[in-house]
Amino acid sequence: MRAEAAPGEIDPRYPIGRFQRPETITPHDRMAAIASLAELPGRLAEALDGLGREQLDAPYRDDGWTVRQLVHHLADSHMVAFVRLRLGLTSDQPPAFEYNEKAWAALHDSAAPVSWSATLLQNLHARWVMLLESLDEDQWQRIAFQHPVRGPLTVEFMVLLYAWHSRHHLAHITHLRERMGW
C-alpha cells in the first residue's frame, strides 16, 4: 500500500493534484489548456537543463519512472493523444486504442537521449496547438474517442486532460529537482 502525503506535503504521485473534470468547460478553459500545451516544450527544456545521466536515470519518486522514462512517456502519450484527436475530428466516435504505458516505458528506446523526445514534443505540440486553434465550436464538442472506462470523451475534455498531463509530469521533474537540490 502506498503512503499518502502528510497534510501540507506534496504528494509525489500527484504534485499538482489529481485531474478535476470541470462541470462545464468554457472557451477560457480551452484557451488556457492550449497555452499549457504550447508551453510544455519550453518548460520541459528548462526543467531538464543541466541534468546529467545520473539525474536523468533517477526515479522521480519511490516506485516511479526515471526522469528519462518520464520524458519519453510524455512523447509517447502525447503522440497517442494527437492521433486520437485527429481520428476524433475525422471519424465518428472512434474507439480508443489502448496501450500499456508501463510496458512502453520499459522498451529499449526508453534509454534514448531525452533530447530526442524533447525535440519530438516541441514539433508535436506546435502542430497540436496549430490544429486546436483552428477548431470551431462543433469540433470542440465532437467525441474524440470512446474510452473503455470513462465512456465518450469530447475534444475539449481531452485537451484539458492533456494540458493537466503536461503540467503533472513537468511537476514530477521540477519537484524532484527541488527535493534533491539540483
N, C-alpha and C positions, 0 to 999 in steps of 0.2 A: 504494500500500500504506500502511495506517495504521500509525503508530508505536505500539508498546506502551509502557505506562508503565514507567519505570525501577523497579528494586526499591525498595520503601519509598514510592514515589509513588502517588497515587491515579490510577487510570485514569479520565480524564474521561468515557469512554463508559459505564463501569460503576463509579460511585463507591462503591457498596456491594457490589460483586462481582456476578457473574452469578447468575441464579436457580439454586439447587441443589434438585433434586427429592429430598425425603426418601424413604428406603426404605419407611418406614411413617409414617403421619400419625396423631397422637394427638389426643384431644379437647383437650388443652392447646395443640397446634399450631393447631387450628381456632379456639380462643378468642383466641389471640394474633393470628391473621390477622384475625379480626373486629375486634379492638381497633385494628389498623393501619388498617383501612378506616374505622372510626369516627373516628379521629384525623386522617385526611388533611385534611379541610376546614379545621380549625383550624390545623394545622401549615402548610398551604399559605398561609393568610391571613397568618400570621406571616412566612413566607418572602418574601411579596410586599410586606409593609408598607414603605412609604416609597420603593418603586421608581418612578421616573419613566418617561416614554415612552422615552427613550434606553436606559435599562437594560432595560426590557421588550422592546425590539426588538434587544437584543444577543444573539448566539448563546451558548449555554451552553458550547460547545466549538467548535473548528475543524470546519467542515463539519457543524455541528449546527443544530438548530432554534433559533429565538429563544425567550426565556423566554415571550413571549406565545403562540407556537405550541405550546410545551410544555404550557402550562396548558390551551389548547383541545384539545390531543391527549389529555390526561388525561380531560377531559369526554367527548370522542368515544369513546375506548377503553372507558371505564367504562360509558358508556351501552350500547355494544355488548355488553359482558360481562354487564350486568344483564339485557338482553334474552335473551342466550344462556342465562343461568341460569334465567330464567323458562320459556323453551322446554324446557330440560332437565328441569325439575320437572313439566312438564305434557305432554310428548311423549316418545315412545320414541326415544332416541338420535338427536336431530335433527342434521343436518349443520351445520357452522359456515359461516355465510355469510362470505365473505371481503370485505375492503375494502383499498384501497391507502392506508395511513397517510400516506405522503409526499404523495400527491395531495390527500388531505383537508387536510393542513397547508398546502397552497398555495391552497386555495379562499379566496375573498374574505372570508368570515366569520371567517377566522383573524386578521383585522385588528381584530376587535371588542374592546371593553374586556375585560380579563381578569376583571373583576368578574362579567361575565355567566356565564362558565364556572365561576368560583369559587362563585357562588350555586347554579348548577345542581348542582355536585358536592356542596355541602352538603345539598341536598334529596335528590339521588340516593343518596348514601351513607347518609342517615338511613333511607330505605326499604330499601336493600340490607341494612343491619345488622338492621333490624327483621325482614326476611324470614329472614336467616340464623339469627337467634336462635330462630326458631320450628321449625327443621328437626329431624326425628327421624333416627335412625341410618340407616334405609333411604334417606331423601332425600339424606343426605350421600354415600352410596355410589352414587347414580344416575349414569348417564352424562349429563353436562351437554351435551356435543356431541361429534361426530366431527370431530376436527381432521384436515385433509388430510395433515399431516406426522407429527404426534405420535400419531395414532390416537384412540381413545376417551379422553376426559378426564372424570374424576369431578367432582362438585360440590366435594368437599373439595380436590382438587388445584387446580381452577380458583380457588377462594377464596385458597389460599396463593399462587398465581401472581399474582393481582391485588393482594394485600397487598404482595408484593415490588414489583410495578409501581408502587404508590403511593410506597413508600419510595425506590425507584430514581429516579423523576423528581423527587421532592422534593429528593433529594440533589443532583441536577443544579443546581437553583436555589441551594441553600444553599452548595454548594461554589463556585459562580460568585461568589456574594456574598463569600465568604471570600477568594477569589483576587483579586477586584477591590477589596476593602476597602469594599464598600457597606454 
